[in-house]
Amino acid sequence: MKNSLLSFFSGLLADISKAKSGNEKKEIIYVVGFSTWKTYLRKYFSEYKLIFLPKTISEKNFNCEFKKAILKNKESCQVFIWGFKAPDYILSFLKENEISTKYVEDGFVRSVKLGATKAPPMSLCLDSVTPYFDATKESELEKLLNNFDFNKSEGILLRAKKGISLLRETGISKYNNSRFVNINDYYGIKDKKRILVIGQVEDDASILYGCEKRLSNNDLVRLAVKENPDSQVIYKPHPDVMNGHRPYQSNPEEVEGICYVLKEDVPLANSFETIDHVYTITSLAGFEALMRGIPVTTLGCPFYSGWGLTDDRQLNSRRKRKLSIEEIFAVSYLVYPKYFNTDSGKSIEFEDVLDLIKIEVNRPDFLTAAEKIQIGTSESVNTFVFDDEKFINQNKNLDFNMSEDFKTFCQVVQKLFDRLEYSEALGLLEKNKVFSEKSKFLLMRAQCLQKLGFFGPEIDDCYIKAIENSEMNDRNNYVYLFFSYKWESEPLSEVVINRLKSYILNNDHHDRTKSFGKIKLLLASFYAEVGQINQALRLRDEAKRLKAVDANLMNLKYWAKRRGKPNAMKDYEYEGFKKLLSYKGSFKKMVLDASGDVCVVGNSPSLIGKGLGEEIDNHKLVIRFNSYDTSFPFCQDVGTKTDIWVRMPFHPYVKNSPEPSHKLIMFSGCNRYNRPYSDWIGLFELMDEGFPVEFFDPTAFYELQAKLSAPPTAGLMVCYMLYKIIGPLDPKNYYGFSFLDDIKNDQSKYHYSDLTAKSSSRHNWIAESDVFRTIIKSSDFDSEPVSLILSNKDKNHPEPNESSSFIQKGADCDSFFCTSPGLKDYNLNESRMDYLSSKAIEDHKAFVSSSGKEGKFSITVANAGPKSCFVGFGRARTGNAAITAAKLTGGHFKLIEYGFISSMHLPSEKQFNFSLVVDDIGIFYDTTKPSRIENILFKSKDIFSDYNEKRSRLLIDKICINNITKYNNSADLVLPESKYKKRILVVDQTENDNSILLGQCDNYNFSTMLETALKNHDTEVVLKLHPETIAGAKGGNLTEVEKHKESDNLLVVDKQCNIMSLIKQVDEVYVMTSGVGFEALMLNKPVTCFGVPFYAGWGLTKDMQKVNNPRRSITLEALFSAVFFNYTVFFHPVTEKQCSMEECIDWIIDNKPTLPIIKMEK
């Protein structure tokens, strides 16, 4: 059983990864000048694909192998350069082409061991202008030191002060590989002033670019001796030199007569003891001396000089500001570098690095007990303490290596978790790997990460391992928690639904527990959300028989009551939920009604003292959050008007009650309409009091959450929803937000009127700031904003896509004519088209060709000119007429066909269709000639964009989960059980179909395709007749079918059924040119093409016919994007006006007829 679970959940991770591969395409970082051992970058920047260029690459190799690739990915790639270790030709290329570049150097607290030992650094400095040591120009660090506003980052100077104290107390430096010593054993008894001279590697770039004069270490010693004749001068060479990793550039023996050369590798902190003055060229040690209050003379221009703290022998006119030691430290140690856990690769903070270094240097194999840094380890442990605080403090620093420690370990971790001290609990779990691999603690680790706002593969791994290692009586609970987490962290996908379904099927025959029923309820809720109501209600019934409780699953209960189960929920719950659903979209409507004159007012103290209250109140729509306060005197700064109140769900932190002025109350949280929720009654009571209530839009929430990799704050969520409606925000749209301040530290003042308010640890404040900068107008912020990943053309209200806009009335066309009466009802150009019959065009052509002797003159055609457009169906008579009219008038033509998701009926029923494909070159099914879809697939870069890939993947999942097809008018079909190991679906097409005649079916026909399939004797061939053949509207291939009716392995499906339901039950699909092949690709089924449909030849299909058309390799998401976003126009089935694909799909899901499943007999 355990092996099957291992296989099952390993498969789940693989499938989820595969499903995401299309919408999480990694951006590329090209790495230049790095030694081959510095592959730690892959771990630190795992969200990117890193490509290392050979360190000794020639210009020829660069031009041949990398130049074109970098230019191709110019908009989405970066280049990392170690220091200045890039050839001039690469630097020039990057500058000329404006390629995003980062200069990388080790940070100021690097590691325990020396870099020369290939120890990975715990910190890195990344600068987009120049390395921080380059004094010839203003680096990002220098710019920060010149301009950083410390008043907007309250708490950072206190943190800096503590950081300096920690470094002084622990002796931690950039490198920490040396044993602490008694410095008097080296310096002797102090009887005069002591000068310490800091040696450097003299050919290091920090000297070459940081010092105007060419000075050696010996020059520095001689100067120190000259300026301090009565002092003891001590010369400390660089650690790499002392340890033999780098050669001397100047010989210390030459100055031994005038100074004491410290030949032992003494820790830097040790060497500062009893020192009165430090001399350096540009060394970081000078700054570490300043932290200890020691005067420093610099001969070059290191980053810390020129701010009023050092004796500077090289001036820098760019540095015009006086800074304290805490201010320089805050910027250079807390703001500028990035810190990493070298084991996990995760981004961490400065203080975390100090903790890791203390742990490492205190390992028994590093220093003796007498040399350990004191970190407060308790010597005695009393496990029978009932004071939680005392108990935790006594035990949390234990090593817990012995089996007898397990009980104490369990107690400490559980108490930390119960006290909501998730970071501390997680730290203890990470520290003690022996116990933390047990299922209970793997689960707790996953939950700690969730509580701290992390979403990602690490949590998946913890859950999967916990499930694999769990006892049978715990397993259902672990599975429930895992899939509940997936539901919270990302939109439902077919992969997740099918895996939960698989778990249920694997255990359904023997598990009759209530916890198993709870899992069934979870899957039922999944089905209810995606519109598969029949499956949802069947599973609900099964779960209820196992005594599972669905009290908080309101959407599931609502559908049960709607479908004839009156006792599923109480009447007031039903009416309340129904009313709640009716308020969906209220926020968007109010914003649009206000014509975008909306302001979102946050609770940041930054508003206080600005007197903006009246300005805020003058907006048509004002939005506030949680415990806002508009009483005097706050109203002078924040105003009084509140139209929309956004609040946490009945949390004690929210002290306000609704006000009569509230036009909408919006509750925060993820996917509240569908997921379990405990406060329904409170919501219903608010609505009974007359207050409209709405939840956050789930699609936008998941979208923003994915960008942050953490749950969004309500403030950013509302700004993001507003941005999705009105586009980039003006300053008038947001007040009282600290997103543009430095927020590396949470502000000590979080709320302007509530001093007890604190920020949640679940939110990623730095990521929120980054995202906020992408949704405001770029002129609102000094720095260049990050390129928008999602434009205003979002899935809820996209702007007309390319396929819509290129047909719109504009400069090219001022009049539209349709050559088929069936097209008059379609609003392609903001109004109905005029009808012009094919016969009229043909007669006019004959009239013109014969100089009036034949045919008939048409005044309409004669008056049409170059700005006229003629629209007809593909290669049919009306399409040919449209092309003819365009040639006669010098105008344009558009060829139309019904789209790939078209209706709830067959074309022969002559009903309004929900989509049309539009082509101004050819038509998709005629692959003997060029077409617009072929051009898009071959040339477009847009179809590979992040936005289109993500949008495609979400829609593919929705289509597959709900069995959305071209016609959507048939029931699902269940095939009979088969004795064969494999099934191939062979797709019939109608007789003389244009897609067959024009689809390059030269070497194969239906008969040879069917025979090829039947030759697989261990395979059942499922032959699906065309819907219109079954309906008798068109002829198919019945004669050929009749020839093989006696074949044992042939199963003919002659019933109208949902084709997606059929594809899901087979292993492979054979087509001539049918669009069913495209649908099968969406379901990840192998497709063999015997003709050349438009989707063949792109690397997604097996092609029996050689494809000579222009082709390249593309992804399924790119194919989907091209077809549906760039080639198809959608119409709302009710209004018959153009709409987004999402609106059309959602309408189909809501209105698809519920039909009895067809169970086919053999």
VENQUISUL-V257108 format. One record per pair of residues at least 6 apart in sequence whose C-alpha atoms are under 7 Angstrom apart, sorted by the first residue. I is the first residue (numbers start at 1). J is the second residue. If there is no record, write none. Layout:
# VENQUISUL-V257108
i:I j:J
i:I j:J
This chain:
# VENQUISUL-V257108
i:2 j:468
i:5 j:468
i:6 j:468
i:9 j:464
i:12 j:499
i:15 j:495
i:16 j:495
i:22 j:949
i:22 j:953
i:22 j:1117
i:23 j:946
i:23 j:949
i:23 j:950
i:23 j:953
i:26 j:47
i:26 j:48
i:26 j:49
i:27 j:48
i:27 j:49
i:27 j:76
i:27 j:77
i:28 j:48
i:28 j:49
i:28 j:50
i:28 j:77
i:28 j:78
i:29 j:48
i:29 j:49
i:29 j:50
i:29 j:51
i:29 j:77
i:29 j:78
i:29 j:79
i:29 j:80
i:30 j:50
i:30 j:51
i:30 j:52
i:30 j:53
i:30 j:78
i:30 j:79
i:30 j:80
i:31 j:50
i:31 j:51
i:31 j:52
i:31 j:53
i:31 j:79
i:31 j:80
i:31 j:81
i:32 j:52
i:32 j:53
i:32 j:55
i:32 j:80
i:32 j:81
i:32 j:82
i:32 j:86
i:33 j:55
i:33 j:81
i:33 j:82
i:33 j:85
i:33 j:86
i:34 j:55
i:34 j:82
i:35 j:55
i:37 j:118
i:40 j:120
i:42 j:50
i:43 j:345
i:44 j:340
i:44 j:345
i:44 j:346
i:59 j:89
i:74 j:99
i:78 j:99
i:78 j:100
i:78 j:101
i:79 j:100
i:79 j:101
i:79 j:102
i:80 j:101
i:80 j:102
i:80 j:103
i:80 j:104
i:81 j:102
i:81 j:103
i:81 j:104
i:82 j:103
i:82 j:104
i:82 j:105
i:83 j:103
i:83 j:104
i:83 j:105
i:83 j:131
i:101 j:128
i:102 j:126
i:102 j:127
i:102 j:128
i:103 j:126
i:103 j:127
i:103 j:128
i:103 j:130
i:103 j:131
i:104 j:124
i:104 j:125
i:104 j:126
i:104 j:127
i:104 j:131
i:105 j:124
i:105 j:125
i:105 j:126
i:106 j:121
i:106 j:123
i:106 j:124
i:106 j:125
i:107 j:123
i:107 j:124
i:107 j:125
i:107 j:337
i:108 j:174
i:109 j:123
i:109 j:173
i:109 j:174
i:109 j:175
i:110 j:121
i:110 j:122
i:110 j:123
i:110 j:174
i:110 j:175
i:111 j:121
i:111 j:122
i:111 j:174
i:111 j:175
i:111 j:176
i:112 j:175
i:112 j:176
i:112 j:177
i:112 j:357
i:113 j:119
i:113 j:175
i:113 j:176
i:113 j:177
i:114 j:175
i:114 j:177
i:116 j:240
i:116 j:245
i:120 j:342
i:122 j:339
i:122 j:340
i:122 j:341
i:122 j:342
i:122 j:353
i:123 j:337
i:123 j:338
i:123 j:339
i:123 j:340
i:124 j:337
i:124 j:338
i:124 j:339
i:125 j:336
i:125 j:337
i:125 j:338
i:126 j:337
i:127 j:139
i:127 j:140
i:129 j:139
i:129 j:140
i:130 j:139
i:131 j:139
i:132 j:139
i:132 j:141
i:132 j:303
i:133 j:206
i:133 j:209
i:133 j:210
i:133 j:302
i:133 j:303
i:134 j:206
i:134 j:209
i:134 j:210
i:135 j:209
i:135 j:210
i:135 j:301
i:136 j:209
i:141 j:332
i:141 j:336
i:142 j:303
i:144 j:331
i:145 j:328
i:145 j:331
i:146 j:319
i:146 j:321
i:152 j:741
i:152 j:742
i:153 j:742
i:153 j:743
i:153 j:747
i:154 j:747
i:154 j:748
i:155 j:747
i:155 j:748
i:156 j:330
i:156 j:745
i:157 j:326
i:157 j:327
i:157 j:330
i:160 j:326
i:160 j:329
i:160 j:330
i:161 j:326
i:164 j:291
i:170 j:373
i:171 j:269
i:173 j:268
i:178 j:265
i:178 j:266
i:178 j:267
i:179 j:267
i:180 j:266
i:180 j:267
i:180 j:270
i:180 j:371
i:181 j:270
i:183 j:270
i:183 j:271
i:192 j:231
i:192 j:232
i:193 j:231
i:193 j:232
i:193 j:276
i:194 j:231
i:194 j:232
i:194 j:233
i:194 j:275
i:194 j:276
i:194 j:277
i:195 j:231
i:195 j:232
i:195 j:233
i:195 j:234
i:195 j:275
i:195 j:276
i:195 j:277
i:195 j:278
i:196 j:233
i:196 j:234
i:196 j:235
i:196 j:275
i:196 j:277
i:196 j:278
i:196 j:279
i:197 j:221
i:197 j:234
i:197 j:235
i:197 j:236
i:197 j:278
i:197 j:279
i:197 j:280
i:198 j:235
i:198 j:236
i:198 j:237
i:198 j:279
i:198 j:280
i:199 j:217
i:199 j:235
i:199 j:236
i:199 j:237
i:199 j:238
i:200 j:217
i:200 j:237
i:200 j:238
i:200 j:283
i:201 j:238
i:202 j:216
i:202 j:249
i:206 j:282
i:207 j:282
i:210 j:282
i:210 j:300
i:210 j:301
i:210 j:302
i:211 j:300
i:211 j:301
i:212 j:300
i:216 j:250
i:217 j:250
i:218 j:250
i:218 j:252
i:218 j:255
i:221 j:235
i:224 j:279
i:225 j:233
i:233 j:259
i:233 j:260
i:234 j:259
i:234 j:260
i:234 j:261
i:234 j:262
i:235 j:259
i:235 j:260
i:235 j:261
i:235 j:262
i:236 j:261
i:236 j:262
i:239 j:265
i:240 j:246
i:241 j:247
i:241 j:248
i:242 j:263
i:242 j:265
i:272 j:289
i:276 j:294
i:277 j:294
i:277 j:295
i:277 j:296
i:278 j:286
i:278 j:294
i:278 j:295
i:278 j:296
i:278 j:297
i:279 j:296
i:279 j:297
i:279 j:298
i:280 j:286
i:280 j:297
i:280 j:298
i:280 j:299
i:281 j:298
i:281 j:299
i:281 j:300
i:282 j:298
i:282 j:300
i:282 j:301
i:282 j:302
i:286 j:296
i:287 j:304
i:290 j:296
i:291 j:325
i:295 j:310
i:296 j:310
i:296 j:311
i:297 j:310
i:297 j:311
i:297 j:312
i:298 j:310
i:298 j:311
i:298 j:312
i:298 j:313
i:299 j:312
i:299 j:313
i:299 j:314
i:300 j:313
i:300 j:314
i:301 j:314
i:304 j:328
i:305 j:312
i:306 j:312
i:306 j:315
i:306 j:316
i:306 j:319
i:307 j:319
i:307 j:321
i:307 j:322
i:307 j:323
i:308 j:322
i:308 j:323
i:334 j:350
i:339 j:347
i:339 j:348
i:339 j:349
i:339 j:350
i:340 j:346
i:340 j:347
i:340 j:348
i:341 j:347
i:341 j:348
i:358 j:373
i:361 j:367
i:362 j:372
i:362 j:373
i:377 j:397
i:378 j:394
i:381 j:394
i:381 j:395
i:383 j:408
i:385 j:391
i:392 j:412
i:396 j:412
i:399 j:432
i:400 j:406
i:400 j:409
i:400 j:432
i:413 j:425
i:416 j:422
i:416 j:424
i:416 j:425
i:417 j:425
i:422 j:448
i:422 j:452
i:426 j:445
i:426 j:448
i:429 j:436
i:436 j:442
i:439 j:465
i:439 j:466
i:439 j:467
i:439 j:469
i:439 j:470
i:440 j:466
i:442 j:462
i:442 j:463
i:442 j:466
i:443 j:462
i:443 j:463
i:443 j:466
i:446 j:459
i:446 j:462
i:446 j:463
i:449 j:459
i:451 j:762
i:452 j:761
i:452 j:762
i:453 j:710
i:453 j:711
i:453 j:761
i:453 j:762
i:453 j:763
i:454 j:709
i:454 j:710
i:455 j:489
i:455 j:709
i:455 j:710
i:463 j:482
i:467 j:475
i:467 j:478
i:467 j:479
i:476 j:515
i:476 j:516
i:477 j:515
i:480 j:519
i:488 j:670
i:490 j:702
i:491 j:702
i:493 j:957
i:494 j:957
i:494 j:960
i:494 j:961
i:500 j:523
i:512 j:546
i:513 j:546
i:514 j:546
i:514 j:547
i:514 j:548
i:517 j:543
i:517 j:546
i:517 j:547
i:517 j:548
i:518 j:543
i:518 j:548
i:520 j:539
i:520 j:540
i:520 j:543
i:521 j:539
i:521 j:540
i:521 j:543
i:524 j:536
i:524 j:537
i:524 j:539
i:524 j:540
i:525 j:536
i:525 j:556
i:527 j:533
i:527 j:535
i:527 j:536
i:528 j:536
i:528 j:556
i:529 j:674
i:530 j:962
i:531 j:962
i:531 j:1149
i:531 j:1150
i:532 j:962
i:537 j:560
i:552 j:676
i:552 j:677
i:552 j:678
i:553 j:675
i:553 j:676
i:553 j:677
i:555 j:673
i:555 j:674
i:557 j:568
i:557 j:569
i:558 j:569
i:558 j:574
i:560 j:568
i:561 j:567
i:561 j:568
i:561 j:569
i:576 j:684
i:580 j:693
i:580 j:694
i:583 j:692
i:583 j:693
i:583 j:694
i:584 j:694
i:588 j:725
i:591 j:598
i:594 j:620
i:594 j:621
i:596 j:726
i:597 j:619
i:597 j:620
i:597 j:621
i:598 j:619
i:598 j:620
i:598 j:621
i:598 j:622
i:598 j:733
i:599 j:619
i:599 j:621
i:599 j:622
i:599 j:623
i:599 j:732
i:599 j:733
i:599 j:734
i:600 j:622
i:600 j:623
i:600 j:624
i:600 j:733
i:600 j:734
i:600 j:735
i:601 j:623
i:601 j:624
i:601 j:734
i:601 j:735
i:601 j:736
i:602 j:624
i:602 j:625
i:602 j:715
i:602 j:735
i:602 j:736
i:602 j:737
i:603 j:628
i:603 j:736
i:603 j:751
i:603 j:752
i:604 j:736
i:604 j:737
i:604 j:738
i:604 j:750
i:604 j:751
i:604 j:752
i:605 j:736
i:605 j:749
i:605 j:750
i:605 j:751
i:605 j:752
i:606 j:736
i:607 j:637
i:607 j:638
i:607 j:736
i:608 j:637
i:609 j:637
i:610 j:637
i:611 j:636
i:611 j:637
i:612 j:636
i:612 j:637
i:612 j:638
i:613 j:635
i:613 j:636
i:613 j:637
i:613 j:638
i:613 j:639
i:614 j:639
i:616 j:638
i:616 j:639
i:617 j:639
i:617 j:640
i:617 j:641
i:621 j:643
i:622 j:641
i:622 j:642
i:622 j:643
i:622 j:644
i:623 j:642
i:623 j:643
i:623 j:644
i:623 j:645
i:624 j:642
i:624 j:644
i:624 j:645
i:624 j:646
i:625 j:645
i:625 j:646
i:625 j:647
i:626 j:646
i:626 j:647
i:626 j:648
i:626 j:654
i:627 j:654
i:627 j:655
i:627 j:656
i:629 j:753
i:630 j:638
i:630 j:639
i:630 j:640
i:642 j:661
i:642 j:662
i:643 j:661
i:643 j:662
i:643 j:663
i:643 j:664
i:644 j:662
i:644 j:663
i:644 j:664
i:644 j:665
i:645 j:662
i:645 j:664
i:645 j:665
i:645 j:666
i:646 j:665
i:646 j:666
i:646 j:667
i:646 j:668
i:647 j:666
i:647 j:667
i:647 j:668
i:648 j:654
i:648 j:667
i:648 j:668
i:649 j:667
i:649 j:668
i:663 j:691
i:663 j:692
i:664 j:691
i:664 j:692
i:664 j:693
i:665 j:691
i:665 j:692
i:665 j:693
i:665 j:694
i:666 j:693
i:666 j:694
i:666 j:695
i:666 j:696
i:667 j:694
i:667 j:695
i:667 j:696
i:668 j:695
i:668 j:696
i:668 j:714
i:669 j:696
i:670 j:698
i:670 j:701
i:671 j:698
i:672 j:695
i:687 j:693
i:700 j:721
i:701 j:717
i:704 j:712
i:705 j:711
i:705 j:712
i:708 j:764
i:708 j:767
i:708 j:768
i:710 j:762
i:710 j:763
i:710 j:764
i:711 j:762
i:711 j:763
i:712 j:763
i:713 j:763
i:723 j:729
i:723 j:775
i:724 j:792
i:724 j:794
i:727 j:792
i:728 j:775
i:728 j:776
i:728 j:777
i:729 j:775
i:729 j:776
i:729 j:777
i:730 j:776
i:730 j:777
i:731 j:780
i:739 j:769
i:739 j:772
i:740 j:769
i:743 j:765
i:743 j:766
i:744 j:766
i:749 j:755
i:750 j:757
i:750 j:758
i:750 j:759
i:751 j:757
i:773 j:785
i:773 j:786
i:774 j:785
i:774 j:786
i:774 j:787
i:774 j:788
i:778 j:784
i:778 j:785
i:789 j:946
i:789 j:947
i:790 j:947
i:792 j:798
i:793 j:799
i:795 j:1142
i:796 j:1142
i:797 j:1140
i:798 j:1140
i:801 j:1125
i:801 j:1126
i:802 j:1126
i:803 j:918
i:803 j:1125
i:803 j:1126
i:803 j:1127
i:803 j:1128
i:803 j:1129
i:804 j:1129
i:807 j:828
i:807 j:829
i:808 j:828
i:808 j:829
i:809 j:829
i:812 j:867
i:813 j:867
i:813 j:868
i:813 j:869
i:814 j:867
i:814 j:868
i:815 j:867
i:815 j:868
i:815 j:869
i:816 j:833
i:816 j:834
i:816 j:868
i:816 j:869
i:816 j:870
i:817 j:833
i:817 j:834
i:817 j:835
i:817 j:836
i:817 j:869
i:817 j:870
i:817 j:871
i:818 j:824
i:818 j:833
i:818 j:834
i:818 j:835
i:818 j:836
i:818 j:870
i:818 j:871
i:818 j:872
i:819 j:835
i:819 j:836
i:819 j:837
i:819 j:838
i:819 j:871
i:819 j:872
i:819 j:878
i:819 j:881
i:819 j:882
i:820 j:837
i:820 j:872
i:820 j:878
i:821 j:835
i:824 j:832
i:824 j:833
i:824 j:834
i:824 j:835
i:825 j:832
i:826 j:832
i:827 j:1137
i:838 j:878
i:838 j:881
i:840 j:858
i:841 j:881
i:841 j:885
i:842 j:881
i:843 j:855
i:843 j:856
i:843 j:857
i:844 j:855
i:844 j:856
i:844 j:857
i:844 j:858
i:846 j:854
i:846 j:855
i:847 j:853
i:847 j:854
i:847 j:855
i:847 j:856
i:847 j:857
i:864 j:889
i:865 j:889
i:865 j:890
i:865 j:891
i:866 j:889
i:866 j:890
i:866 j:891
i:867 j:891
i:868 j:891
i:868 j:892
i:869 j:886
i:869 j:891
i:869 j:892
i:869 j:893
i:870 j:882
i:870 j:885
i:870 j:886
i:870 j:892
i:870 j:893
i:870 j:894
i:871 j:879
i:871 j:882
i:871 j:893
i:871 j:894
i:871 j:895
i:871 j:896
i:872 j:878
i:872 j:879
i:872 j:882
i:872 j:894
i:872 j:895
i:872 j:896
i:873 j:879
i:873 j:895
i:873 j:896
i:873 j:897
i:874 j:895
i:874 j:896
i:874 j:897
i:874 j:923
i:879 j:895
i:882 j:893
i:883 j:893
i:886 j:892
i:886 j:893
i:893 j:920
i:894 j:918
i:894 j:919
i:894 j:920
i:895 j:918
i:895 j:919
i:895 j:920
i:895 j:922
i:895 j:923
i:896 j:916
i:896 j:917
i:896 j:918
i:896 j:919
i:897 j:916
i:897 j:917
i:898 j:913
i:898 j:915
i:898 j:916
i:898 j:917
i:899 j:915
i:899 j:916
i:899 j:917
i:899 j:1128
i:900 j:966
i:901 j:915
i:901 j:965
i:901 j:966
i:901 j:967
i:902 j:913
i:902 j:914
i:902 j:915
i:902 j:966
i:902 j:967
i:903 j:913
i:903 j:914
i:903 j:966
i:903 j:967
i:903 j:968
i:904 j:967
i:904 j:968
i:904 j:969
i:905 j:967
i:905 j:968
i:905 j:969
i:906 j:967
i:908 j:1033
i:914 j:1130
i:914 j:1131
i:914 j:1132
i:914 j:1133
i:915 j:1128
i:915 j:1129
i:915 j:1130
i:915 j:1131
i:916 j:1128
i:916 j:1129
i:916 j:1130
i:917 j:1127
i:917 j:1128
i:917 j:1129
i:918 j:1127
i:918 j:1128
i:919 j:931
i:919 j:932
i:920 j:932
i:921 j:930
i:921 j:931
i:921 j:932
i:922 j:929
i:922 j:930
i:922 j:931
i:922 j:932
i:923 j:931
i:924 j:931
i:924 j:933
i:924 j:1094
i:925 j:995
i:925 j:998
i:925 j:999
i:925 j:1093
i:925 j:1094
i:926 j:995
i:926 j:998
i:926 j:999
i:927 j:998
i:927 j:999
i:927 j:1000
i:927 j:1092
i:927 j:1093
i:927 j:1094
i:928 j:998
i:928 j:999
i:928 j:1000
i:933 j:1123
i:933 j:1127
i:934 j:1094
i:936 j:1122
i:937 j:1119
i:937 j:1122
i:938 j:1110
i:938 j:1111
i:938 j:1112
i:943 j:1118
i:943 j:1121
i:943 j:1122
i:944 j:1118
i:948 j:1121
i:949 j:1117
i:949 j:1118
i:952 j:1117
i:952 j:1120
i:952 j:1121
i:953 j:1117
i:956 j:1082
i:960 j:1083
i:963 j:1060
i:963 j:1061
i:965 j:1060
i:968 j:1058
i:970 j:1056
i:970 j:1057
i:970 j:1058
i:971 j:1057
i:971 j:1058
i:971 j:1155
i:971 j:1156
i:971 j:1157
i:971 j:1158
i:972 j:1057
i:972 j:1058
i:972 j:1061
i:972 j:1157
i:972 j:1158
i:973 j:1057
i:973 j:1058
i:973 j:1061
i:973 j:1062
i:973 j:1157
i:973 j:1158
i:973 j:1159
i:973 j:1160
i:974 j:1158
i:974 j:1159
i:974 j:1160
i:975 j:1159
i:975 j:1160
i:976 j:1160
i:976 j:1161
i:976 j:1162
i:980 j:1018
i:980 j:1019
i:980 j:1020
i:981 j:1018
i:981 j:1019
i:982 j:1019
i:982 j:1020
i:982 j:1067
i:983 j:1019
i:983 j:1020
i:983 j:1021
i:983 j:1022
i:983 j:1066
i:983 j:1067
i:983 j:1068
i:984 j:1019
i:984 j:1020
i:984 j:1021
i:984 j:1022
i:984 j:1066
i:984 j:1067
i:984 j:1068
i:984 j:1069
i:985 j:1021
i:985 j:1022
i:985 j:1023
i:985 j:1066
i:985 j:1068
i:985 j:1069
i:985 j:1070
i:986 j:1010
i:986 j:1021
i:986 j:1022
i:986 j:1023
i:986 j:1024
i:986 j:1069
i:986 j:1070
i:986 j:1071
i:987 j:1023
i:987 j:1024
i:987 j:1025
i:987 j:1070
i:987 j:1071
i:988 j:1024
i:988 j:1025
i:988 j:1026
i:988 j:1036
i:988 j:1037
i:989 j:1026
i:989 j:1036
i:989 j:1074
i:990 j:1026
i:990 j:1029
i:990 j:1034
i:990 j:1035
i:990 j:1036
i:991 j:1035
i:991 j:1036
i:991 j:1037
i:995 j:1073
i:996 j:1073
i:999 j:1073
i:999 j:1091
i:999 j:1092
i:999 j:1093
i:1000 j:1091
i:1000 j:1092
i:1001 j:1090
i:1001 j:1091
i:1003 j:1105
i:1004 j:1090
i:1006 j:1072
i:1007 j:1040
i:1009 j:1090
i:1013 j:1021
i:1014 j:1021
i:1017 j:1049
i:1019 j:1049
i:1020 j:1049
i:1020 j:1050
i:1021 j:1049
i:1021 j:1050
i:1021 j:1051
i:1022 j:1050
i:1022 j:1051
i:1022 j:1052
i:1022 j:1053
i:1023 j:1051
i:1023 j:1052
i:1023 j:1053
i:1024 j:1052
i:1024 j:1053
i:1024 j:1054
i:1025 j:1053
i:1025 j:1054
i:1026 j:1036
i:1027 j:1056
i:1028 j:1034
i:1029 j:1035
i:1029 j:1036
i:1030 j:1054
i:1030 j:1055
i:1030 j:1056
i:1063 j:1080
i:1067 j:1085
i:1068 j:1085
i:1068 j:1086
i:1068 j:1087
i:1069 j:1077
i:1069 j:1086
i:1069 j:1087
i:1069 j:1088
i:1070 j:1087
i:1070 j:1088
i:1070 j:1089
i:1071 j:1077
i:1071 j:1088
i:1071 j:1089
i:1071 j:1090
i:1072 j:1089
i:1072 j:1090
i:1072 j:1091
i:1073 j:1089
i:1073 j:1091
i:1073 j:1092
i:1073 j:1093
i:1077 j:1087
i:1078 j:1095
i:1080 j:1087
i:1081 j:1087
i:1086 j:1101
i:1087 j:1101
i:1087 j:1102
i:1088 j:1101
i:1088 j:1102
i:1088 j:1103
i:1089 j:1101
i:1089 j:1102
i:1089 j:1103
i:1089 j:1104
i:1090 j:1103
i:1090 j:1104
i:1090 j:1105
i:1091 j:1105
i:1092 j:1105
i:1092 j:1107
i:1096 j:1103
i:1097 j:1103
i:1097 j:1107
i:1097 j:1111
i:1098 j:1111
i:1098 j:1112
i:1098 j:1113
i:1098 j:1114
i:1099 j:1113
i:1099 j:1114
i:1130 j:1138
i:1130 j:1139
i:1130 j:1140
i:1130 j:1141
i:1130 j:1144
i:1131 j:1137
i:1131 j:1138
i:1131 j:1139
i:1132 j:1138
i:1132 j:1139
i:1132 j:1144
